[in-house]
Amino acid sequence: FPVHSHDLDGQLSILVIEGEGFFLGADGAEMAAGTGDMLISEIREPHGVRAASDMRIVVTIAPPI
């Protein structure tokens, strides 16, 4: 999914449960992502995922406590 952000407080996690691709960030930033890798960031930070193969991810949003 393309790089985007949310106008909310809280944290976001993206866990790759199968496949390979890239975590995406602001200004064209990319980080390789494969099975078992997890990205954790503030939900206001730009984020996205690009698959290089069939890829399954789990996305969670944790509100501020």
N, C-alpha and C positions, 0 to 999 in steps of 0.2 A: 504494500500500500504506500502511497506517496507521502513525502514529508509533510507533516502538519503539526499543529499544536492545539491545545485546548485552553479556554479561558476559565480554568478551574484550579483550585489548590489540591495538592496530593501528589502521590508518586505513581509511576507507571512501571510495570515490568513486562518484558517480552521474553518468553522462554521458547527456544527452538526445540521441538520434540522430535522432529524428523526433517532431514534434508539439509541443504546448504544455501547460503545467500549472503546478504549484507544487512546490517543495521545501518540506517541512514540518519543523518543529522543536518544541522544548519550549515549553510555555505558549501554544500556538496560533500560533506564529511561522510565517509563510509568505513565500516569496520566489518571484517569477515565474520560470519556467524554460521555455526554448524550445530548439529545435534548436541544438546546439553548446554549450549551457551545461553546466557541471560543478560539482558540489558536492563538496568534500573536507572530511572531518571525522574526528575520533576516533570509532571504532566504538562507544564507550561513550556518546557523545552521542545524544540522541533524534533520530531522522531518519525521514523518510517522503516519499512522493510522491503527489500527487493530479493526475490527468489532467483537462485541460479539453477535450481532443480525443483522437483516437487517438494514442497516445504509445508510443514505443519507448525504453527506457533500457538502459544497460549498467551493472551494478553490479560493482565489484571490491573485494576486501578484501586489504589488504597487512599481513601480520604484522609485528610489531616485528623489527628487525634487530639 
